[in-house]
């Protein structure tokens, strides 16, 4: 029995969590209908001077029954009060609606187990009530809110719920972050205590107990035991990026835009992805290499396991990138312990970067280079070659200040650290896709 308990987990979707997510969908719809009905009734009561609570009664007694005011009366009243220029009001609005930190799970309730202690202690990051001052500020402020802030999603359900937002507000979003926290389950009577080893991160000095949710023991025909929700959760995040249903769009033959029509970069923070996970399923390949293929200019992944399953998942996720797309790999950002996340420091080396499908074959290649590449890729097909461009869709977007490359070199802007917005131009080899160390090449050139 001890050998059976030591087996690695198998990847699946938990029935309890799935049932809870399905239960909340009709509940949310009914709550939205009740809110709309209450808003309509309150509007009618206010227009007729009828109170429905002590607060509304005090408001009506203080302000009187609201009546329609003429433009002259409004101008006479406003002329007695100080007024700020509209430019100053807009600057105040931008300051009030710009969050210093990424907004986590917008339009969705927060899950405490996917937050750090600092994130739990934060108050309101934006003055959302600023949008209720007038119609003009509501229109301008709503657009600014969704265009200028950064967003982090911690569950596939929160990504799907974001699809309720109008397409004109989702259109400008170019970057999002998915925080994928692996979940583990066990239905054994005496489950073995699982550990996260020191190999998870350089800052982890000792093994930590892995959080495992208990599940009831079912029939012998039902597959149980130790299981996880890891790679399938990544697949569900990609599923959620599909085109949301719009009842007003009709059922024409023209494809509708996806959840983030203008997305250019995506960051995946994998949390508690250990090195004994099973291989990812074919669903990851179908989503990353086919349905969502060639849709990103840049993909950043932290916490990817370094075992064979992680290498395979990395190859599948690289299918999300366009030709000449940038793939960044880093150490884990978080570790999940005791109902919350703990932030881990960045590695001194920062990101490991490479360019996907950047090789260009031309007449300039020497015969030795061509023979070397042919010998190296003789077992690859054109579509399987990780360096040969597919040429099906447009390549990654180039920036206006990008240095001019050559047939052998391509330039990309790389972040100086994991959580920094500062970037530097870095050359990459079109033959291998890896970064070129200019210091080593300069030393070789100067050596006798």
Helices and strands as residue ranges (DSSP letters): H 2-5, E 10-11, H 15-47, H 54-63, H 71-78, H 86-97, E 103-104, G 112-114, H 117-121, G 128-132, H 135-148, E 151-153, H 156-162, H 167-170, E 175-181, E 183-186, E 195-196, G 198-200, E 208-209, E 212-214, E 227-229, H 231-240, E 265-271, H 282-286, I 287-291, E 296-302, H 308-317, G 318-320, E 321-330, E 334-337, E 340-343, E 352-356, H 367-376, E 409-415, E 423-429, H 438-446
